[in-house]
């Protein structure tokens, strides 16, 4: 009888221990699961936060790059307009001076002499600035014209108003005039008035390649 009672008590004690162990195990597992879930949630939140921060940073960098590109484009367009304007003014200045020389000055003397033609010294840089918007043939025309003008400048600088005749200067003027207007240059001189020059009218009488060039320069210069 005592043995049966002892066995029964021992069995209940073991079951109590087992139940206690099961409860502890479950609590540990439950706690561990909660920890894992919390860690996972924290990791996901951290990832999403980092991803959002990275996107904000990338968007900010992209905006800066876009602004820099826009600014660079505007600066390039301004350089193009400035160079086109300078070359246009240079060519029209040359036009006025060669017409003045041929129509207003019969013999060089004080008060009536060829003026030193003021053109850009950095014309090669301005020509280069147009290279992306003008055809090669047009750039060659501009460069050629500046070379002829440089020759005329040298003739004017070398002129002795007392002893020299006027032939060298007139020869250089005629070369430029024929280059721009063809054989019609001399008849055009009889038709125009130096004091009332109309740039549109004069440009319209130029050789086709120069008419197109001046029209393009003016169009860009006035943008």
GILINPE-V227553 format. One record per pair of residues at least 6 apart in sequence whose ideal C-beta (glycine too) atoms are under 6 Angstrom apart, sorted by the first residue. I is the first residue (numbers start at 1). J is the second residue. Records with the same first field share a line. If there is no record, write none. Layout:
# GILINPE-V227553
I = J  J
This chain:
# GILINPE-V227553
79 = 129
81 = 221  223
83 = 126  129  130
84 = 217  220  221
85 = 221
86 = 120  126
87 = 126  217
88 = 217  218  221
90 = 119  120
92 = 199
94 = 149
97 = 117
98 = 173  176  177
99 = 194
100 = 194
101 = 114  173
102 = 173  189
103 = 189  194
104 = 194
105 = 112
108 = 161  166
114 = 156  169
116 = 156
117 = 153
123 = 146
127 = 139  142  143
138 = 213
141 = 213
148 = 175  176
151 = 172
152 = 172
155 = 168  169  172
177 = 185
178 = 185
180 = 206  210
181 = 188  206
182 = 207
188 = 205
203 = 211  214
